[in-house]
Amino acid sequence: MTELQVELECRLRMALSPSELEVIDESHQHAGHAGAAGGAKHFAVRIVSPKFIGKTRMAQHRMVYAAVDDLMPFPIHALRIETV
């Protein structure tokens, strides 16, 4: 696990207290992509949190982005998010 992946996971745990969390570095699938220029990373996040109860999917995604907003667009270029 990379330092950035650990940072992403820690922030999501602190902000959203998930019962389940999976953070996968998918950067290798985006090699050569303009967004990956300069080493920006692509991650997939699957997160289950009681804080999502009663929230729309858009609101759930906003909560995830709020936890990591200062990391985007660099060093994280993209997040693929699955919330439950």
mmCIF file of the N, C-alpha and C atoms, coordinates in Angstrom:
data_MODEL
# 
_entry.id   MODEL 
# 
loop_
_atom_site.group_PDB 
_atom_site.id 
_atom_site.type_symbol 
_atom_site.label_atom_id 
_atom_site.label_alt_id 
_atom_site.label_comp_id 
_atom_site.label_asym_id 
_atom_site.label_entity_id 
_atom_site.label_seq_id 
_atom_site.pdbx_PDB_ins_code 
_atom_site.Cartn_x 
_atom_site.Cartn_y 
_atom_site.Cartn_z 
_atom_site.occupancy 
_atom_site.B_iso_or_equiv 
_atom_site.pdbx_formal_charge 
_atom_site.auth_seq_id 
_atom_site.auth_comp_id 
_atom_site.auth_asym_id 
_atom_site.auth_atom_id 
_atom_site.pdbx_PDB_model_num 
ATOM 1   N N  . MET A 1 1  ? 0.843   -1.175 0.000   1.00 0.00 ? 1  MET A N  1 
ATOM 2   C CA . MET A 1 1  ? 0.000   0.000  0.000   1.00 0.00 ? 1  MET A CA 1 
ATOM 3   C C  . MET A 1 1  ? 0.893   1.244  0.000   1.00 0.00 ? 1  MET A C  1 
ATOM 4   N N  . THR A 1 2  ? 0.579   2.181  -0.885  1.00 0.00 ? 2  THR A N  1 
ATOM 5   C CA . THR A 1 2  ? 1.393   3.393  -0.977  1.00 0.00 ? 2  THR A CA 1 
ATOM 6   C C  . THR A 1 2  ? 1.031   4.378  0.140   1.00 0.00 ? 2  THR A C  1 
ATOM 7   N N  . GLU A 1 3  ? 1.903   5.336  0.361   1.00 0.00 ? 3  GLU A N  1 
ATOM 8   C CA . GLU A 1 3  ? 1.671   6.354  1.380   1.00 0.00 ? 3  GLU A CA 1 
ATOM 9   C C  . GLU A 1 3  ? 0.386   7.140  1.083   1.00 0.00 ? 3  GLU A C  1 
ATOM 10  N N  . LEU A 1 4  ? 0.161   7.453  -0.195  1.00 0.00 ? 4  LEU A N  1 
ATOM 11  C CA . LEU A 1 4  ? -1.039  8.183  -0.582  1.00 0.00 ? 4  LEU A CA 1 
ATOM 12  C C  . LEU A 1 4  ? -2.298  7.342  -0.354  1.00 0.00 ? 4  LEU A C  1 
ATOM 13  N N  . GLN A 1 5  ? -2.210  6.072  -0.629  1.00 0.00 ? 5  GLN A N  1 
ATOM 14  C CA . GLN A 1 5  ? -3.343  5.170  -0.403  1.00 0.00 ? 5  GLN A CA 1 
ATOM 15  C C  . GLN A 1 5  ? -3.677  5.098  1.090   1.00 0.00 ? 5  GLN A C  1 
ATOM 16  N N  . VAL A 1 6  ? -2.662  5.042  1.918   1.00 0.00 ? 6  VAL A N  1 
ATOM 17  C CA . VAL A 1 6  ? -2.848  5.029  3.375   1.00 0.00 ? 6  VAL A CA 1 
ATOM 18  C C  . VAL A 1 6  ? -3.484  6.343  3.829   1.00 0.00 ? 6  VAL A C  1 
ATOM 19  N N  . GLU A 1 7  ? -3.001  7.466  3.300   1.00 0.00 ? 7  GLU A N  1 
ATOM 20  C CA . GLU A 1 7  ? -3.562  8.780  3.630   1.00 0.00 ? 7  GLU A CA 1 
ATOM 21  C C  . GLU A 1 7  ? -5.035  8.859  3.252   1.00 0.00 ? 7  GLU A C  1 
ATOM 22  N N  . LEU A 1 8  ? -5.381  8.391  2.073   1.00 0.00 ? 8  LEU A N  1 
ATOM 23  C CA . LEU A 1 8  ? -6.762  8.387  1.607   1.00 0.00 ? 8  LEU A CA 1 
ATOM 24  C C  . LEU A 1 8  ? -7.641  7.551  2.533   1.00 0.00 ? 8  LEU A C  1 
ATOM 25  N N  . GLU A 1 9  ? -7.173  6.364  2.865   1.00 0.00 ? 9  GLU A N  1 
ATOM 26  C CA . GLU A 1 9  ? -7.923  5.479  3.750   1.00 0.00 ? 9  GLU A CA 1 
ATOM 27  C C  . GLU A 1 9  ? -8.107  6.114  5.137   1.00 0.00 ? 9  GLU A C  1 
ATOM 28  N N  . CYS A 1 10 ? -7.064  6.693  5.688   1.00 0.00 ? 10 CYS A N  1 
ATOM 29  C CA . CYS A 1 10 ? -7.143  7.323  7.015   1.00 0.00 ? 10 CYS A CA 1 
ATOM 30  C C  . CYS A 1 10 ? -8.151  8.468  7.028   1.00 0.00 ? 10 CYS A C  1 
ATOM 31  N N  . ARG A 1 11 ? -8.128  9.295  6.008   1.00 0.00 ? 11 ARG A N  1 
ATOM 32  C CA . ARG A 1 11 ? -9.056  10.425 5.945   1.00 0.00 ? 11 ARG A CA 1 
ATOM 33  C C  . ARG A 1 11 ? -10.503 9.953  5.861   1.00 0.00 ? 11 ARG A C  1 
ATOM 34  N N  . LEU A 1 12 ? -10.742 8.934  5.049   1.00 0.00 ? 12 LEU A N  1 
ATOM 35  C CA . LEU A 1 12 ? -12.108 8.422  4.919   1.00 0.00 ? 12 LEU A CA 1 
ATOM 36  C C  . LEU A 1 12 ? -12.577 7.780  6.219   1.00 0.00 ? 12 LEU A C  1 
ATOM 37  N N  . ARG A 1 13 ? -11.688 7.083  6.901   1.00 0.00 ? 13 ARG A N  1 
ATOM 38  C CA . ARG A 1 13 ? -12.056 6.476  8.192   1.00 0.00 ? 13 ARG A CA 1 
ATOM 39  C C  . ARG A 1 13 ? -12.390 7.564  9.226   1.00 0.00 ? 13 ARG A C  1 
ATOM 40  N N  . MET A 1 14 ? -11.588 8.600  9.272   1.00 0.00 ? 14 MET A N  1 
ATOM 41  C CA . MET A 1 14 ? -11.805 9.668  10.249  1.00 0.00 ? 14 MET A CA 1 
ATOM 42  C C  . MET A 1 14 ? -13.100 10.434 9.961   1.00 0.00 ? 14 MET A C  1 
ATOM 43  N N  . ALA A 1 15 ? -13.350 10.726 8.702   1.00 0.00 ? 15 ALA A N  1 
ATOM 44  C CA . ALA A 1 15 ? -14.501 11.556 8.345   1.00 0.00 ? 15 ALA A CA 1 
ATOM 45  C C  . ALA A 1 15 ? -15.822 10.794 8.345   1.00 0.00 ? 15 ALA A C  1 
ATOM 46  N N  . LEU A 1 16 ? -15.779 9.509  7.962   1.00 0.00 ? 16 LEU A N  1 
ATOM 47  C CA . LEU A 1 16 ? -17.027 8.801  7.700   1.00 0.00 ? 16 LEU A CA 1 
ATOM 48  C C  . LEU A 1 16 ? -17.254 7.569  8.565   1.00 0.00 ? 16 LEU A C  1 
ATOM 49  N N  . SER A 1 17 ? -16.322 7.218  9.417   1.00 0.00 ? 17 SER A N  1 
ATOM 50  C CA . SER A 1 17 ? -16.457 6.068  10.320  1.00 0.00 ? 17 SER A CA 1 
ATOM 51  C C  . SER A 1 17 ? -17.065 4.846  9.620   1.00 0.00 ? 17 SER A C  1 
ATOM 52  N N  . PRO A 1 18 ? -16.453 4.388  8.545   1.00 0.00 ? 18 PRO A N  1 
ATOM 53  C CA . PRO A 1 18 ? -17.062 3.301  7.777   1.00 0.00 ? 18 PRO A CA 1 
ATOM 54  C C  . PRO A 1 18 ? -17.030 1.961  8.504   1.00 0.00 ? 18 PRO A C  1 
ATOM 55  N N  . SER A 1 19 ? -18.045 1.154  8.225   1.00 0.00 ? 19 SER A N  1 
ATOM 56  C CA . SER A 1 19 ? -18.037 -0.222 8.712   1.00 0.00 ? 19 SER A CA 1 
ATOM 57  C C  . SER A 1 19 ? -17.270 -1.105 7.745   1.00 0.00 ? 19 SER A C  1 
ATOM 58  N N  . GLU A 1 20 ? -17.186 -0.665 6.497   1.00 0.00 ? 20 GLU A N  1 
ATOM 59  C CA . GLU A 1 20 ? -16.380 -1.344 5.474   1.00 0.00 ? 20 GLU A CA 1 
ATOM 60  C C  . GLU A 1 20 ? -15.716 -0.286 4.617   1.00 0.00 ? 20 GLU A C  1 
ATOM 61  N N  . LEU A 1 21 ? -14.463 -0.536 4.250   1.00 0.00 ? 21 LEU A N  1 
ATOM 62  C CA . LEU A 1 21 ? -13.738 0.390  3.389   1.00 0.00 ? 21 LEU A CA 1 
ATOM 63  C C  . LEU A 1 21 ? -12.699 -0.379 2.588   1.00 0.00 ? 21 LEU A C  1 
ATOM 64  N N  . GLU A 1 22 ? -12.715 -0.139 1.296   1.00 0.00 ? 22 GLU A N  1 
ATOM 65  C CA . GLU A 1 22 ? -11.714 -0.719 0.406   1.00 0.00 ? 22 GLU A CA 1 
ATOM 66  C C  . GLU A 1 22 ? -11.205 0.397  -0.497  1.00 0.00 ? 22 GLU A C  1 
ATOM 67  N N  . VAL A 1 23 ? -9.895  0.587  -0.520  1.00 0.00 ? 23 VAL A N  1 
ATOM 68  C CA . VAL A 1 23 ? -9.262  1.600  -1.356  1.00 0.00 ? 23 VAL A CA 1 
ATOM 69  C C  . VAL A 1 23 ? -8.287  0.887  -2.279  1.00 0.00 ? 23 VAL A C  1 
ATOM 70  N N  . ILE A 1 24 ? -8.519  1.005  -3.582  1.00 0.00 ? 24 ILE A N  1 
ATOM 71  C CA . ILE A 1 24 ? -7.704  0.295  -4.574  1.00 0.00 ? 24 ILE A CA 1 
ATOM 72  C C  . ILE A 1 24 ? -7.044  1.317  -5.496  1.00 0.00 ? 24 ILE A C  1 
ATOM 73  N N  . ASP A 1 25 ? -5.738  1.192  -5.653  1.00 0.00 ? 25 ASP A N  1 
ATOM 74  C CA . ASP A 1 25 ? -4.996  2.043  -6.570  1.00 0.00 ? 25 ASP A CA 1 
ATOM 75  C C  . ASP A 1 25 ? -5.156  1.477  -7.978  1.00 0.00 ? 25 ASP A C  1 
ATOM 76  N N  . GLU A 1 26 ? -5.829  2.225  -8.839  1.00 0.00 ? 26 GLU A N  1 
ATOM 77  C CA . GLU A 1 26 ? -6.057  1.796  -10.224 1.00 0.00 ? 26 GLU A CA 1 
ATOM 78  C C  . GLU A 1 26 ? -5.195  2.595  -11.203 1.00 0.00 ? 26 GLU A C  1 
ATOM 79  N N  . SER A 1 27 ? -4.182  3.256  -10.702 1.00 0.00 ? 27 SER A N  1 
ATOM 80  C CA . SER A 1 27 ? -3.359  4.131  -11.533 1.00 0.00 ? 27 SER A CA 1 
ATOM 81  C C  . SER A 1 27 ? -2.739  3.405  -12.723 1.00 0.00 ? 27 SER A C  1 
ATOM 82  N N  . HIS A 1 28 ? -2.365  2.156  -12.532 1.00 0.00 ? 28 HIS A N  1 
ATOM 83  C CA . HIS A 1 28 ? -1.728  1.397  -13.616 1.00 0.00 ? 28 HIS A CA 1 
ATOM 84  C C  . HIS A 1 28 ? -2.657  1.247  -14.820 1.00 0.00 ? 28 HIS A C  1 
ATOM 85  N N  . GLN A 1 29 ? -3.960  1.336  -14.606 1.00 0.00 ? 29 GLN A N  1 
ATOM 86  C CA . GLN A 1 29 ? -4.926  1.207  -15.704 1.00 0.00 ? 29 GLN A CA 1 
ATOM 87  C C  . GLN A 1 29 ? -5.050  2.501  -16.510 1.00 0.00 ? 29 GLN A C  1 
ATOM 88  N N  . HIS A 1 30 ? -4.437  3.563  -16.020 1.00 0.00 ? 30 HIS A N  1 
ATOM 89  C CA . HIS A 1 30 ? -4.563  4.869  -16.652 1.00 0.00 ? 30 HIS A CA 1 
ATOM 90  C C  . HIS A 1 30 ? -3.217  5.421  -17.119 1.00 0.00 ? 30 HIS A C  1 
ATOM 91  N N  . ALA A 1 31 ? -2.232  4.561  -17.232 1.00 0.00 ? 31 ALA A N  1 
ATOM 92  C CA . ALA A 1 31 ? -0.914  4.989  -17.702 1.00 0.00 ? 31 ALA A CA 1 
ATOM 93  C C  . ALA A 1 31 ? -1.051  5.646  -19.069 1.00 0.00 ? 31 ALA A C  1 
ATOM 94  N N  . GLY A 1 32 ? -0.430  6.794  -19.228 1.00 0.00 ? 32 GLY A N  1 
ATOM 95  C CA . GLY A 1 32 ? -0.484  7.515  -20.487 1.00 0.00 ? 32 GLY A CA 1 
ATOM 96  C C  . GLY A 1 32 ? -1.658  8.472  -20.588 1.00 0.00 ? 32 GLY A C  1 
ATOM 97  N N  . HIS A 1 33 ? -2.606  8.379  -19.684 1.00 0.00 ? 33 HIS A N  1 
ATOM 98  C CA . HIS A 1 33 ? -3.767  9.273  -19.648 1.00 0.00 ? 33 HIS A CA 1 
ATOM 99  C C  . HIS A 1 33 ? -3.304  10.660 -19.223 1.00 0.00 ? 33 HIS A C  1 
ATOM 100 N N  . ALA A 1 34 ? -3.875  11.688 -19.815 1.00 0.00 ? 34 ALA A N  1 
ATOM 101 C CA . ALA A 1 34 ? -3.455  13.062 -19.506 1.00 0.00 ? 34 ALA A CA 1 
ATOM 102 C C  . ALA A 1 34 ? -3.579  13.378 -18.018 1.00 0.00 ? 34 ALA A C  1 
ATOM 103 N N  . GLY A 1 35 ? -4.603  12.844 -17.370 1.00 0.00 ? 35 GLY A N  1 
ATOM 104 C CA . GLY A 1 35 ? -4.808  13.089 -15.945 1.00 0.00 ? 35 GLY A CA 1 
ATOM 105 C C  . GLY A 1 35 ? -3.755  12.454 -15.070 1.00 0.00 ? 35 GLY A C  1 
ATOM 106 N N  . ALA A 1 36 ? -3.045  11.475 -15.610 1.00 0.00 ? 36 ALA A N  1 
ATOM 107 C CA . ALA A 1 36 ? -2.007  10.792 -14.845 1.00 0.00 ? 36 ALA A CA 1 
ATOM 108 C C  . ALA A 1 36 ? -0.647  11.486 -14.998 1.00 0.00 ? 36 ALA A C  1 
ATOM 109 N N  . ALA A 1 37 ? -0.597  12.520 -15.815 1.00 0.00 ? 37 ALA A N  1 
ATOM 110 C CA . ALA A 1 37 ? 0.656   13.236 -16.040 1.00 0.00 ? 37 ALA A CA 1 
ATOM 111 C C  . ALA A 1 37 ? 1.201   13.768 -14.716 1.00 0.00 ? 37 ALA A C  1 
ATOM 112 N N  . GLY A 1 38 ? 2.474   13.652 -14.536 1.00 0.00 ? 38 GLY A N  1 
ATOM 113 C CA . GLY A 1 38 ? 3.113   14.147 -13.327 1.00 0.00 ? 38 GLY A CA 1 
ATOM 114 C C  . GLY A 1 38 ? 2.918   13.259 -12.117 1.00 0.00 ? 38 GLY A C  1 
ATOM 115 N N  . GLY A 1 39 ? 2.356   12.060 -12.337 1.00 0.00 ? 39 GLY A N  1 
ATOM 116 C CA . GLY A 1 39 ? 2.219   11.107 -11.247 1.00 0.00 ? 39 GLY A CA 1 
ATOM 117 C C  . GLY A 1 39 ? 0.896   11.143 -10.507 1.00 0.00 ? 39 GLY A C  1 
ATOM 118 N N  . ALA A 1 40 ? -0.101  11.881 -11.007 1.00 0.00 ? 40 ALA A N  1 
ATOM 119 C CA . ALA A 1 40 ? -1.415  11.903 -10.356 1.00 0.00 ? 40 ALA A CA 1 
ATOM 120 C C  . ALA A 1 40 ? -2.004  10.494 -10.377 1.00 0.00 ? 40 ALA A C  1 
ATOM 121 N N  . LYS A 1 41 ? -2.707  10.129 -9.321  1.00 0.00 ? 41 LYS A N  1 
ATOM 122 C CA . LYS A 1 41 ? -3.191  8.758  -9.128  1.00 0.00 ? 41 LYS A CA 1 
ATOM 123 C C  . LYS A 1 41 ? -4.702  8.642  -9.331  1.00 0.00 ? 41 LYS A C  1 
ATOM 124 N N  . HIS A 1 42 ? -5.120  7.429  -9.666  1.00 0.00 ? 42 HIS A N  1 
ATOM 125 C CA . HIS A 1 42 ? -6.530  7.065  -9.807  1.00 0.00 ? 42 HIS A CA 1 
ATOM 126 C C  . HIS A 1 42 ? -6.835  5.998  -8.760  1.00 0.00 ? 42 HIS A C  1 
ATOM 127 N N  . PHE A 1 43 ? -7.898  6.197  -7.988  1.00 0.00 ? 43 PHE A N  1 
ATOM 128 C CA . PHE A 1 43 ? -8.287  5.228  -6.965  1.00 0.00 ? 43 PHE A CA 1 
ATOM 129 C C  . PHE A 1 43 ? -9.741  4.833  -7.122  1.00 0.00 ? 43 PHE A C  1 
ATOM 130 N N  . ALA A 1 44 ? -10.040 3.614  -6.696  1.00 0.00 ? 44 ALA A N  1 
ATOM 131 C CA . ALA A 1 44 ? -11.419 3.143  -6.554  1.00 0.00 ? 44 ALA A CA 1 
ATOM 132 C C  . ALA A 1 44 ? -11.665 3.005  -5.059  1.00 0.00 ? 44 ALA A C  1 
ATOM 133 N N  . VAL A 1 45 ? -12.822 3.472  -4.616  1.00 0.00 ? 45 VAL A N  1 
ATOM 134 C CA . VAL A 1 45 ? -13.179 3.420  -3.205  1.00 0.00 ? 45 VAL A CA 1 
ATOM 135 C C  . VAL A 1 45 ? -14.545 2.748  -3.079  1.00 0.00 ? 45 VAL A C  1 
ATOM 136 N N  . ARG A 1 46 ? -14.616 1.742  -2.240  1.00 0.00 ? 46 ARG A N  1 
ATOM 137 C CA . ARG A 1 46 ? -15.901 1.134  -1.865  1.00 0.00 ? 46 ARG A CA 1 
ATOM 138 C C  . ARG A 1 46 ? -16.042 1.363  -0.376  1.00 0.00 ? 46 ARG A C  1 
ATOM 139 N N  . ILE A 1 47 ? -17.122 2.056  0.003   1.00 0.00 ? 47 ILE A N  1 
ATOM 140 C CA . ILE A 1 47 ? -17.266 2.460  1.391   1.00 0.00 ? 47 ILE A CA 1 
ATOM 141 C C  . ILE A 1 47 ? -18.705 2.277  1.863   1.00 0.00 ? 47 ILE A C  1 
ATOM 142 N N  . VAL A 1 48 ? -18.829 1.691  3.039   1.00 0.00 ? 48 VAL A N  1 
ATOM 143 C CA . VAL A 1 48 ? -20.119 1.508  3.702   1.00 0.00 ? 48 VAL A CA 1 
ATOM 144 C C  . VAL A 1 48 ? -20.043 2.299  5.002   1.00 0.00 ? 48 VAL A C  1 
ATOM 145 N N  . SER A 1 49 ? -20.991 3.234  5.176   1.00 0.00 ? 49 SER A N  1 
ATOM 146 C CA . SER A 1 49 ? -20.956 4.073  6.372   1.00 0.00 ? 49 SER A CA 1 
ATOM 147 C C  . SER A 1 49 ? -22.367 4.346  6.877   1.00 0.00 ? 49 SER A C  1 
ATOM 148 N N  . PRO A 1 50 ? -22.542 4.285  8.190   1.00 0.00 ? 50 PRO A N  1 
ATOM 149 C CA . PRO A 1 50 ? -23.847 4.652  8.743   1.00 0.00 ? 50 PRO A CA 1 
ATOM 150 C C  . PRO A 1 50 ? -24.179 6.129  8.498   1.00 0.00 ? 50 PRO A C  1 
ATOM 151 N N  . LYS A 1 51 ? -23.167 6.937  8.222   1.00 0.00 ? 51 LYS A N  1 
ATOM 152 C CA . LYS A 1 51 ? -23.400 8.356  7.944   1.00 0.00 ? 51 LYS A CA 1 
ATOM 153 C C  . LYS A 1 51 ? -24.103 8.576  6.604   1.00 0.00 ? 51 LYS A C  1 
ATOM 154 N N  . PHE A 1 52 ? -24.147 7.532  5.767   1.00 0.00 ? 52 PHE A N  1 
ATOM 155 C CA . PHE A 1 52 ? -24.811 7.634  4.470   1.00 0.00 ? 52 PHE A CA 1 
ATOM 156 C C  . PHE A 1 52 ? -26.313 7.379  4.558   1.00 0.00 ? 52 PHE A C  1 
ATOM 157 N N  . ILE A 1 53 ? -26.773 6.860  5.673   1.00 0.00 ? 53 ILE A N  1 
ATOM 158 C CA . ILE A 1 53 ? -28.196 6.502  5.804   1.00 0.00 ? 53 ILE A CA 1 
ATOM 159 C C  . ILE A 1 53 ? -29.063 7.743  5.600   1.00 0.00 ? 53 ILE A C  1 
ATOM 160 N N  . GLY A 1 54 ? -30.037 7.599  4.701   1.00 0.00 ? 54 GLY A N  1 
ATOM 161 C CA . GLY A 1 54 ? -30.958 8.688  4.407   1.00 0.00 ? 54 GLY A CA 1 
ATOM 162 C C  . GLY A 1 54 ? -30.428 9.731  3.442   1.00 0.00 ? 54 GLY A C  1 
ATOM 163 N N  . LYS A 1 55 ? -29.195 9.567  2.979   1.00 0.00 ? 55 LYS A N  1 
ATOM 164 C CA . LYS A 1 55 ? -28.587 10.518 2.053   1.00 0.00 ? 55 LYS A CA 1 
ATOM 165 C C  . LYS A 1 55 ? -28.703 9.993  0.617   1.00 0.00 ? 55 LYS A C  1 
ATOM 166 N N  . THR A 1 56 ? -28.833 10.910 -0.328  1.00 0.00 ? 56 THR A N  1 
ATOM 167 C CA . THR A 1 56 ? -28.820 10.513 -1.740  1.00 0.00 ? 56 THR A CA 1 
ATOM 168 C C  . THR A 1 56 ? -27.407 10.070 -2.119  1.00 0.00 ? 56 THR A C  1 
ATOM 169 N N  . ARG A 1 57 ? -27.303 9.354  -3.214  1.00 0.00 ? 57 ARG A N  1 
ATOM 170 C CA . ARG A 1 57 ? -25.981 8.925  -3.695  1.00 0.00 ? 57 ARG A CA 1 
ATOM 171 C C  . ARG A 1 57 ? -25.090 10.136 -3.947  1.00 0.00 ? 57 ARG A C  1 
ATOM 172 N N  . MET A 1 58 ? -25.664 11.198 -4.496  1.00 0.00 ? 58 MET A N  1 
ATOM 173 C CA . MET A 1 58 ? -24.875 12.405 -4.755  1.00 0.00 ? 58 MET A CA 1 
ATOM 174 C C  . MET A 1 58 ? -24.348 12.987 -3.444  1.00 0.00 ? 58 MET A C  1 
ATOM 175 N N  . ALA A 1 59 ? -25.182 13.037 -2.425  1.00 0.00 ? 59 ALA A N  1 
ATOM 176 C CA . ALA A 1 59 ? -24.748 13.558 -1.122  1.00 0.00 ? 59 ALA A CA 1 
ATOM 177 C C  . ALA A 1 59 ? -23.667 12.670 -0.518  1.00 0.00 ? 59 ALA A C  1 
ATOM 178 N N  . GLN A 1 60 ? -23.794 11.356 -0.673  1.00 0.00 ? 60 GLN A N  1 
ATOM 179 C CA . GLN A 1 60 ? -22.778 10.431 -0.174  1.00 0.00 ? 60 GLN A CA 1 
ATOM 180 C C  . GLN A 1 60 ? -21.441 10.684 -0.861  1.00 0.00 ? 60 GLN A C  1 
ATOM 181 N N  . HIS A 1 61 ? -21.468 10.859 -2.172  1.00 0.00 ? 61 HIS A N  1 
ATOM 182 C CA . HIS A 1 61 ? -20.233 11.109 -2.920  1.00 0.00 ? 61 HIS A CA 1 
ATOM 183 C C  . HIS A 1 61 ? -19.623 12.445 -2.511  1.00 0.00 ? 61 HIS A C  1 
ATOM 184 N N  . ARG A 1 62 ? -20.463 13.432 -2.277  1.00 0.00 ? 62 ARG A N  1 
ATOM 185 C CA . ARG A 1 62 ? -19.948 14.729 -1.826  1.00 0.00 ? 62 ARG A CA 1 
ATOM 186 C C  . ARG A 1 62 ? -19.244 14.596 -0.481  1.00 0.00 ? 62 ARG A C  1 
ATOM 187 N N  . MET A 1 63 ? -19.765 13.744 0.382   1.00 0.00 ? 63 MET A N  1 
ATOM 188 C CA . MET A 1 63 ? -19.138 13.516 1.687   1.00 0.00 ? 63 MET A CA 1 
ATOM 189 C C  . MET A 1 63 ? -17.749 12.895 1.512   1.00 0.00 ? 63 MET A C  1 
ATOM 190 N N  . VAL A 1 64 ? -17.632 11.967 0.567   1.00 0.00 ? 64 VAL A N  1 
ATOM 191 C CA . VAL A 1 64 ? -16.335 11.339 0.285   1.00 0.00 ? 64 VAL A CA 1 
ATOM 192 C C  . VAL A 1 64 ? -15.370 12.394 -0.255  1.00 0.00 ? 64 VAL A C  1 
ATOM 193 N N  . TYR A 1 65 ? -15.800 13.164 -1.243  1.00 0.00 ? 65 TYR A N  1 
ATOM 194 C CA . TYR A 1 65 ? -14.942 14.196 -1.817  1.00 0.00 ? 65 TYR A CA 1 
ATOM 195 C C  . TYR A 1 65 ? -14.537 15.242 -0.786  1.00 0.00 ? 65 TYR A C  1 
ATOM 196 N N  . ALA A 1 66 ? -15.428 15.591 0.115   1.00 0.00 ? 66 ALA A N  1 
ATOM 197 C CA . ALA A 1 66 ? -15.110 16.587 1.140   1.00 0.00 ? 66 ALA A CA 1 
ATOM 198 C C  . ALA A 1 66 ? -13.961 16.132 2.031   1.00 0.00 ? 66 ALA A C  1 
ATOM 199 N N  . ALA A 1 67 ? -13.860 14.828 2.245   1.00 0.00 ? 67 ALA A N  1 
ATOM 200 C CA . ALA A 1 67 ? -12.793 14.287 3.098   1.00 0.00 ? 67 ALA A CA 1 
ATOM 201 C C  . ALA A 1 67 ? -11.416 14.375 2.446   1.00 0.00 ? 67 ALA A C  1 
ATOM 202 N N  . VAL A 1 68 ? -11.389 14.503 1.122   1.00 0.00 ? 68 VAL A N  1 
ATOM 203 C CA . VAL A 1 68 ? -10.101 14.463 0.405   1.00 0.00 ? 68 VAL A CA 1 
ATOM 204 C C  . VAL A 1 68 ? -9.941  15.622 -0.579  1.00 0.00 ? 68 VAL A C  1 
ATOM 205 N N  . ASP A 1 69 ? -10.756 16.658 -0.443  1.00 0.00 ? 69 ASP A N  1 
ATOM 206 C CA . ASP A 1 69 ? -10.781 17.716 -1.446  1.00 0.00 ? 69 ASP A CA 1 
ATOM 207 C C  . ASP A 1 69 ? -9.433  18.379 -1.703  1.00 0.00 ? 69 ASP A C  1 
ATOM 208 N N  . ASP A 1 70 ? -8.605  18.502 -0.695  1.00 0.00 ? 70 ASP A N  1 
ATOM 209 C CA . ASP A 1 70 ? -7.307  19.155 -0.892  1.00 0.00 ? 70 ASP A CA 1 
ATOM 210 C C  . ASP A 1 70 ? -6.296  18.249 -1.598  1.00 0.00 ? 70 ASP A C  1 
ATOM 211 N N  . LEU A 1 71 ? -6.637  16.977 -1.794  1.00 0.00 ? 71 LEU A N  1 
ATOM 212 C CA . LEU A 1 71 ? -5.748  16.053 -2.505  1.00 0.00 ? 71 LEU A CA 1 
ATOM 213 C C  . LEU A 1 71 ? -6.065  15.987 -3.997  1.00 0.00 ? 71 LEU A C  1 
ATOM 214 N N  . MET A 1 72 ? -7.113  16.702 -4.401  1.00 0.00 ? 72 MET A N  1 
ATOM 215 C CA . MET A 1 72 ? -7.533  16.668 -5.800  1.00 0.00 ? 72 MET A CA 1 
ATOM 216 C C  . MET A 1 72 ? -7.378  18.057 -6.420  1.00 0.00 ? 72 MET A C  1 
ATOM 217 N N  . PRO A 1 73 ? -6.934  18.172 -7.622  1.00 0.00 ? 73 PRO A N  1 
ATOM 218 C CA . PRO A 1 73 ? -6.672  17.145 -8.616  1.00 0.00 ? 73 PRO A CA 1 
ATOM 219 C C  . PRO A 1 73 ? -5.274  16.532 -8.552  1.00 0.00 ? 73 PRO A C  1 
ATOM 220 N N  . PHE A 1 74 ? -4.474  16.978 -7.590  1.00 0.00 ? 74 PHE A N  1 
ATOM 221 C CA . PHE A 1 74 ? -3.151  16.359 -7.421  1.00 0.00 ? 74 PHE A CA 1 
ATOM 222 C C  . PHE A 1 74 ? -2.867  16.282 -5.933  1.00 0.00 ? 74 PHE A C  1 
ATOM 223 N N  . PRO A 1 75 ? -2.422  15.172 -5.462  1.00 0.00 ? 75 PRO A N  1 
ATOM 224 C CA . PRO A 1 75 ? -1.883  13.978 -6.122  1.00 0.00 ? 75 PRO A CA 1 
ATOM 225 C C  . PRO A 1 75 ? -2.928  12.948 -6.566  1.00 0.00 ? 75 PRO A C  1 
ATOM 226 N N  . ILE A 1 76 ? -4.210  13.166 -6.241  1.00 0.00 ? 76 ILE A N  1 
ATOM 227 C CA . ILE A 1 76 ? -5.239  12.245 -6.719  1.00 0.00 ? 76 ILE A CA 1 
ATOM 228 C C  . ILE A 1 76 ? -5.958  12.919 -7.882  1.00 0.00 ? 76 ILE A C  1 
ATOM 229 N N  . HIS A 1 77 ? -5.932  12.262 -9.031  1.00 0.00 ? 77 HIS A N  1 
ATOM 230 C CA . HIS A 1 77 ? -6.608  12.800 -10.210 1.00 0.00 ? 77 HIS A CA 1 
ATOM 231 C C  . HIS A 1 77 ? -8.072  12.357 -10.258 1.00 0.00 ? 77 HIS A C  1 
ATOM 232 N N  . ALA A 1 78 ? -8.354  11.109 -9.858  1.00 0.00 ? 78 ALA A N  1 
ATOM 233 C CA . ALA A 1 78 ? -9.714  10.606 -10.000 1.00 0.00 ? 78 ALA A CA 1 
ATOM 234 C C  . ALA A 1 78 ? -10.051 9.587  -8.910  1.00 0.00 ? 78 ALA A C  1 
ATOM 235 N N  . LEU A 1 79 ? -11.325 9.590  -8.514  1.00 0.00 ? 79 LEU A N  1 
ATOM 236 C CA . LEU A 1 79 ? -11.857 8.604  -7.586  1.00 0.00 ? 79 LEU A CA 1 
ATOM 237 C C  . LEU A 1 79 ? -13.064 7.937  -8.244  1.00 0.00 ? 79 LEU A C  1 
ATOM 238 N N  . ARG A 1 80 ? -13.074 6.637  -8.250  1.00 0.00 ? 80 ARG A N  1 
ATOM 239 C CA . ARG A 1 80 ? -14.264 5.883  -8.651  1.00 0.00 ? 80 ARG A CA 1 
ATOM 240 C C  . ARG A 1 80 ? -14.881 5.437  -7.334  1.00 0.00 ? 80 ARG A C  1 
ATOM 241 N N  . ILE A 1 81 ? -16.090 5.917  -7.040  1.00 0.00 ? 81 ILE A N  1 
ATOM 242 C CA . ILE A 1 81 ? -16.685 5.729  -5.713  1.00 0.00 ? 81 ILE A CA 1 
ATOM 243 C C  . ILE A 1 81 ? -17.903 4.829  -5.792  1.00 0.00 ? 81 ILE A C  1 
ATOM 244 N N  . GLU A 1 82 ? -17.938 3.848  -4.888  1.00 0.00 ? 82 GLU A N  1 
ATOM 245 C CA . GLU A 1 82 ? -19.124 3.042  -4.668  1.00 0.00 ? 82 GLU A CA 1 
ATOM 246 C C  . GLU A 1 82 ? -19.487 3.201  -3.203  1.00 0.00 ? 82 GLU A C  1 
ATOM 247 N N  . THR A 1 83 ? -20.648 3.794  -2.950  1.00 0.00 ? 83 THR A N  1 
ATOM 248 C CA . THR A 1 83 ? -21.107 3.974  -1.575  1.00 0.00 ? 83 THR A CA 1 
ATOM 249 C C  . THR A 1 83 ? -22.274 3.034  -1.298  1.00 0.00 ? 83 THR A C  1 
ATOM 250 N N  . VAL A 1 84 ? -22.361 2.596  -0.045  1.00 0.00 ? 84 VAL A N  1 
ATOM 251 C CA . VAL A 1 84 ? -23.448 1.701  0.363   1.00 0.00 ? 84 VAL A CA 1 
ATOM 252 C C  . VAL A 1 84 ? -23.994 2.203  1.673   1.00 0.00 ? 84 VAL A C  1 
# 
